[in-house]
Amino acid sequence: MTKILLLRHGHVEGISPERFRGRADLSLTAEGLRQAEATAVWLSRTCKVSALYSSPLRRCLATAMPIGKKFELTAIPMDGLSDIDYGHWQGLTPDEVKTRWADQLILWRQMPEWAAIPNGETLQELLCRATAAVREIIRRHPNETVAVVGHDSVNRVLLLHVLDLPLSHYWRIRQHPCAINEIEAVEGCFTVVSLNQRDHLRVDAGIGMPHL
């Protein structure tokens, strides 16, 4: 059995108020750095991570760094874990997108599996490359525990895949900054043990700050 600890990166600017971040190479905020450290401490107390993978974007590598220090690992970047390509929407607010691509934005919100972001990526394309990355991680690390640091969109489509749910359920999965999802993989079959776990970020846990 391979255990995958699928994490979202820590807090960055553009989560609230919302902007389409995508491939923008953002740094963690001070809150995000606290969340990453709290996550690393919690993992060091609860499990033994044998390998560490990350999206190549800065916010994920920065989240992986304190985890790597705790387990004496170096994060391995994988392009397949990179955030969705928002194309012409990248860096814009939803209101700004609405002024030019109102119909496409409605489709993205109501039927994301059919949305075609201008000059960007579809959820189907994202799913193909993200699942390929995870399959390769499982092949490399049978019977090990692996931490994988990804993005909101990447994690959503991966979780839908392992739950055998369609991409139309995209908005029904939530991924808070530095949330942890635990997945077990046995001979190509997946079991989701936990979703969007955030207890390690609570102030009264003594190791982190909250994200509400």
C-alpha positions as CSV (number, residue, x, y, z in Angstrom):
1,M,0.0,0.0,0.0
2,T,1.2,3.5,-0.9
3,K,-0.1,6.3,1.3
4,I,-0.3,9.7,-0.3
5,L,-0.6,12.8,1.8
6,L,-2.0,15.3,-0.7
7,L,-1.6,18.9,0.5
8,R,-2.6,22.2,-0.9
9,H,0.0,25.0,-0.6
10,G,-0.2,27.7,2.1
11,H,-2.0,31.0,1.8
12,V,-1.1,33.4,-1.0
13,E,-2.4,36.7,-2.2
14,G,-5.3,36.4,-4.5
15,I,-7.3,33.8,-2.5
16,S,-9.5,36.5,-1.0
17,P,-10.3,38.8,-2.6
18,E,-10.3,36.2,-5.4
19,R,-8.1,36.3,-8.5
20,F,-7.5,33.6,-11.1
21,R,-3.9,32.7,-10.0
22,G,-3.1,29.6,-12.0
23,R,0.5,29.7,-13.3
24,A,1.4,33.0,-11.6
25,D,4.5,32.2,-9.5
26,L,3.3,33.6,-6.2
27,S,5.2,33.6,-2.9
28,L,3.5,32.5,0.4
29,T,2.2,35.2,2.6
30,A,3.3,35.4,6.3
31,E,0.2,33.4,7.1
32,G,1.1,30.8,4.4
33,L,4.6,30.4,5.9
34,R,3.1,29.8,9.4
35,Q,0.7,27.3,7.9
36,A,3.5,25.4,6.1
37,E,5.6,25.2,9.3
38,A,2.6,24.0,11.3
39,T,1.9,21.3,8.7
40,A,5.5,20.2,8.8
41,V,5.5,19.9,12.6
42,W,2.2,17.9,12.5
43,L,3.5,15.5,9.9
44,S,6.7,15.0,11.8
45,R,4.7,14.0,14.9
46,T,2.2,11.7,13.2
47,C,3.9,9.8,10.3
48,K,7.1,8.9,8.5
49,V,7.3,10.5,5.1
50,S,9.6,8.7,2.7
51,A,9.4,11.0,-0.3
52,L,8.3,14.5,-1.1
53,Y,6.9,15.8,-4.4
54,S,5.6,19.2,-5.4
55,S,4.3,21.4,-8.1
56,P,7.2,23.4,-9.5
57,L,5.5,26.7,-8.6
58,R,7.1,28.7,-5.8
59,R,4.2,28.6,-3.4
60,C,4.2,24.8,-3.4
61,L,8.0,24.5,-3.2
62,A,7.9,26.9,-0.2
63,T,5.2,24.8,1.5
64,A,7.2,21.6,0.9
65,M,10.5,23.1,2.3
66,P,9.8,22.8,6.0
67,I,8.4,19.3,5.5
68,G,11.6,18.4,3.7
69,K,13.7,19.8,6.6
70,K,11.7,17.6,9.1
71,F,12.3,14.4,7.2
72,E,15.6,15.3,5.5
73,L,14.1,15.2,2.1
74,T,14.4,17.4,-1.0
75,A,11.1,18.1,-2.8
76,I,11.0,16.7,-6.3
77,P,9.1,19.1,-8.6
78,M,6.7,17.5,-11.1
79,D,5.2,19.5,-14.0
80,G,2.1,17.4,-13.9
81,L,1.3,18.8,-10.5
82,S,1.4,22.5,-11.6
83,D,-1.7,24.6,-11.3
84,I,-4.4,24.8,-14.0
85,D,-3.5,27.2,-16.8
86,Y,-6.1,30.0,-16.7
87,G,-4.9,31.5,-20.0
88,H,-6.3,35.0,-20.6
89,W,-8.0,34.9,-17.2
90,Q,-4.8,34.7,-15.2
91,G,-4.4,37.5,-12.7
92,L,-7.9,38.8,-13.3
93,T,-10.7,39.0,-10.8
94,P,-14.0,37.3,-11.6
95,D,-15.6,40.7,-12.2
96,E,-12.9,41.6,-14.7
97,V,-13.4,38.2,-16.5
98,K,-17.1,38.8,-16.6
99,T,-16.8,42.0,-18.6
100,R,-15.1,40.1,-21.5
101,W,-16.0,36.5,-21.2
102,A,-19.4,36.4,-19.4
103,D,-20.7,33.3,-21.0
104,Q,-17.5,31.3,-20.4
105,L,-17.4,32.4,-16.8
106,I,-21.0,31.2,-16.3
107,L,-20.1,27.9,-17.8
108,W,-17.0,27.6,-15.5
109,R,-19.2,28.2,-12.5
110,Q,-22.1,26.0,-13.5
111,M,-20.7,23.3,-15.7
112,P,-16.9,23.4,-15.2
113,E,-16.4,20.1,-17.0
114,W,-17.5,21.8,-20.2
115,A,-15.6,25.1,-19.7
116,A,-12.9,26.1,-22.2
117,I,-10.9,28.9,-20.7
118,P,-9.6,31.2,-23.4
119,N,-6.0,30.2,-24.2
120,G,-6.1,28.0,-21.1
121,E,-6.6,24.5,-20.0
122,T,-9.7,22.3,-19.6
123,L,-10.4,20.2,-16.5
124,Q,-10.0,17.1,-18.6
125,E,-6.5,18.2,-19.6
126,L,-5.6,19.0,-16.0
127,L,-6.9,15.6,-14.9
128,C,-4.9,13.7,-17.5
129,R,-1.5,15.2,-16.5
130,A,-2.2,15.2,-12.7
131,T,-3.3,11.5,-12.6
132,A,-0.2,10.6,-14.7
133,A,2.0,12.3,-12.1
134,V,0.3,10.5,-9.3
135,R,0.6,7.1,-11.1
136,E,4.3,7.7,-11.5
137,I,4.7,8.6,-7.8
138,I,2.9,5.4,-6.8
139,R,5.1,3.3,-9.2
140,R,8.3,4.8,-7.7
141,H,7.2,4.4,-4.0
142,P,5.3,1.1,-3.4
143,N,4.5,0.6,0.3
144,E,5.8,4.0,1.3
145,T,4.2,7.3,2.6
146,V,4.6,10.1,0.2
147,A,3.8,13.8,0.7
148,V,2.5,15.6,-2.4
149,V,2.1,19.4,-2.4
150,G,-0.3,20.7,-5.1
151,H,-2.9,23.3,-5.8
152,D,-6.6,23.8,-5.2
153,S,-7.6,22.8,-8.8
154,V,-5.1,19.9,-9.0
155,N,-6.2,18.4,-5.7
156,R,-9.9,18.7,-6.6
157,V,-9.6,16.8,-9.8
158,L,-7.4,14.2,-8.2
159,L,-9.8,13.6,-5.4
160,L,-12.8,13.4,-7.8
161,H,-10.8,10.8,-9.7
162,V,-10.0,8.6,-6.7
163,L,-13.6,8.9,-5.5
164,D,-14.8,7.8,-9.0
165,L,-16.8,11.0,-9.3
166,P,-17.3,13.1,-12.5
167,L,-15.6,16.5,-13.1
168,S,-19.1,18.1,-12.9
169,H,-18.7,17.7,-9.1
170,Y,-15.6,20.0,-9.2
171,W,-17.2,22.7,-7.0
172,R,-18.3,20.2,-4.3
173,I,-14.7,19.5,-3.1
174,R,-13.1,22.1,-0.9
175,Q,-9.4,22.6,-0.4
176,H,-8.2,25.2,2.1
177,P,-4.6,26.4,2.3
178,C,-2.3,23.7,3.8
179,A,-5.2,21.2,4.1
180,I,-4.2,17.6,4.1
181,N,-6.0,14.7,2.3
182,E,-4.9,11.2,3.0
183,I,-5.3,8.6,0.2
184,E,-4.3,4.9,0.2
185,A,-3.5,3.1,-3.0
186,V,-3.5,-0.7,-3.3
187,E,-3.0,-2.3,-6.7
188,G,-4.7,0.6,-8.6
189,C,-7.6,0.9,-6.1
190,F,-7.9,4.0,-4.0
191,T,-9.4,4.7,-0.5
192,V,-9.8,8.2,0.7
193,V,-9.1,8.3,4.5
194,S,-9.5,12.0,5.1
195,L,-10.4,15.2,3.2
196,N,-9.4,18.8,3.7
197,Q,-8.0,18.1,7.1
198,R,-7.1,21.3,8.9
199,D,-6.9,20.5,12.7
200,H,-3.1,21.0,12.6
201,L,-3.6,24.7,11.8
202,R,-5.7,25.5,14.9
203,V,-4.2,27.9,17.4
204,D,-5.0,25.5,20.3
205,A,-3.0,22.8,18.6
206,G,0.0,24.8,19.7
207,I,1.8,24.5,16.4
208,G,0.1,26.8,14.0
209,M,-2.3,29.6,13.1
210,P,-5.9,29.1,12.0
211,H,-7.3,29.7,8.5
212,L,-11.0,30.3,8.7
